[in-house]
Amino acid sequence: MKYISRNFKILLFLFVLLIVSLSCGGSPNSSPTRPTSTTEENAWTACTLLIEQQLKISFLDAQDYNPSGVTPLDNDHYQVAVYYAKYSDTYQCFLLHDSDGDWNLLELKILQ
């Protein structure tokens, strides 16, 4: 009889441990959720990366995302103005967000 009660205690302990681990940890395949970027934030990022490609100016020198610097135009076109304090210049990108999800630089201006 002691043998049965010992096995029962072990099974009960394992069952409680399973319940606690599932309630605390969630499913093993779950991952923390990340906020998704808006199209305007993506336009900002695309502009800074395209400036880096075109002018060899690091995107790290760009100001942080500024919602007022992005202007949606018609038909998936965007105007983005990014200030680079290191150079005391504002760079303006005119972008097209195509149906494949790519960002195309149509024009780049340096505003002073």
Secondary structure, DSSP 4 states (H G I P E B T S, - for coil): -HHHHHHHHHHHHHHHHHHHHHHHH--TT-----PPPPHHHHHHHHHHHHHHHHH---GGGSPPP-GGGEEE-STTEEEEEEEETTTTEEEEEEEEE-TTS-EEEEEEEEE-
